[in-house]
Amino acid sequence: MNLSVRSAENIEYMVTEIKDRLRIVNAGAIKASHFNDEMYEELHDLYTMVMKRDNFSPSEMQAIAEELGSLRKG
């Protein structure tokens, strides 16, 4: 999968992987359809950072969730 290409499929993949890695309880609240390609680079950066780590502190998880919230299309 080439994540350097902006596509709805890549957004779906990255959002799903972030939710899985963080074990987000209310995963239904975060959907790929909430994001558009205007924030693709930021989402990709967040995805890359999340995938590099195995564990997150509660405050880190909160910060990541807040960042996801800020990337949502309004």
SVG drawing of the C-alpha trace seen along z (x, -y; Angstrom):
<svg xmlns="http://www.w3.org/2000/svg" viewBox="-20 -23 29 26">
<polyline fill="none" stroke="black" stroke-width="0.4" points="0.0,0.0 1.4,-3.4 0.3,-5.8 2.0,-8.7 -1.0,-8.8 -4.0,-10.8 -7.0,-8.5 -10.1,-7.6 -8.8,-4.1 -5.6,-5.3 -7.5,-7.5 -9.7,-4.5 -6.6,-2.3 -4.7,-4.9 -7.7,-5.7 -8.5,-2.0 -4.8,-1.2 -4.6,-4.2 -7.8,-3.0 -6.6,0.6 -3.1,-0.4 -4.6,-2.7 -7.4,-0.2 -9.9,-3.0 -13.0,-1.9 -15.5,-4.1 -14.0,-3.4 -17.4,-4.1 -16.9,-7.8 -13.9,-8.0 -14.7,-7.2 -12.6,-7.7 -15.5,-9.7 -14.8,-12.4 -11.5,-13.2 -10.8,-14.7 -7.6,-14.9 -6.9,-18.5 -5.5,-17.1 -3.9,-14.0 -0.3,-14.9 -1.2,-15.6 -3.1,-12.3 -0.2,-10.5 2.3,-12.1 0.1,-11.0 -0.3,-7.5 3.5,-7.2 4.1,-8.3 1.5,-5.9 2.8,-3.0 6.4,-3.5 5.3,-3.0 4.0,0.1 2.7,-1.6 1.2,-4.9 0.6,-6.6 -3.0,-7.7 -1.9,-11.4 -0.4,-10.4 -3.5,-8.6 -5.6,-11.7 -3.3,-13.9 -3.6,-11.7 -7.4,-11.6 -7.4,-15.3 -5.2,-15.6 -7.6,-13.3 -10.4,-15.5 -8.7,-18.6 -8.1,-16.9 -11.8,-16.1 -13.5,-18.0 -15.9,-20.6"/>
</svg>
